[in-house]
């Protein structure tokens, strides 16, 4: 199977300090890969480099587009990058307020990405928004309410709907459950697990929460000091961690 996303020796530095260094992996269609580490480990820097939100200093990054075209992402033009973000990619922000437009309704937040890819029929757009609100377990009768009227967990669901409505193949997620109550986190994780499976999504998700990784990810990469110190199948890494840092990370929340 051809990888959807391939990174080799990807490096990003800030003033001589490693954001991430020599990171390499393959992500396959339908696979959820979780990047785990404490604050400052480099995981968000890596995610932003992979999503082309920040420019990598060196290495290679390739993506297999819908019709099999191999794209060199580090040489991609800005218009093509924007097109990818509108069509084949999604990005779920840690704070849903950063991923939503506060001045328009819930329905408009979901409908806008459809308009960006050419949808023009108001009835069809509104119907799609209604369906997606229901799909992420939001009350569709609230379609005309503004994001501020929703709780934090509901805003995150709304942001997820906004990202998935165009049918992306690859979704980047930055700490999507951070700051939510435990019960809200659990419901959101159940929703994400269902959506990634039924939609056959490829997902790169950053988290400091081992429980999130355990529930969602097929594979893990553990980062420390900007480097990947351990990688493998989720159960394998969490049940039998080999690197001392991974052992410490796992033992702090899970019995090893």
C-alpha positions, 0 to 999 in steps of 0.5 A: 500500500502506498503511504498517504504521507511520508516524512524523512529527516524532517527538521525545524529549529528555532534559534538553534533549538530543536523544534523537531529533528530528523523525524521520519514516518509513513502514514497510510490511508485510514490510519490514526497516528498519535504524536505523544509527549509532554509540553515542549517535546516538539510535537506541536512544532512537528504537527505544524510542519507536517500541515505546512503551517510552518516551514521545515528547515530540511528533510522531505515530505511527500503526499499522495493526492486523490488521483495518485499524484505524488506531491513534494509538499516542501516545494508546494506553491501557496495556492496549491497548499490552500487548495489542499487545506480546502479539499483533502486536508482538515485541521482541528485546533486545540481551542475551537474558537481558533477554528471557528468564525465567531461572527457567523452561525453554526450552520454557516461555519459548517457551510462555508467550507462547502462554498469554498469548494464550489457549492452554491445552492443554499438549500443543499448547503443548509441540508448538509450543515444540518446533517453534519450537526446531527452526525457530531451529535449537536442539536440541529435545531440550533443551526442558526445560533452562534458558536458562543452559545455552545459549550466548549465541548459542543464548539469542538464538535462544531469545529470537527463538523466544519473540517469534515464536511468537505470529505477530507482524506487527512486530518491534523488534530492538535490536542482536541480534548484539552481543556474539556471536562473528563465526561465531555472528553470521553464523549468526544473521543467516542465520537472521534473513534466512530468518525475516523473508522466510518469515514476511513480517515487518516489522522495525525493527532497530537496529545499529551494524554496517553488515554487519548492515544490508547483509545484512538491511535493505531500507532504512536510516536513518542517525542522528547526534546524534539526527537522521536524516541520511540515508535510502534503499534499503540498497544505494543508501545504502551504495554511494553515501553522500551525507552526510559522516557516512554516508561516514565510517561506511561507509568505516570498514568497507566500501570506498566 
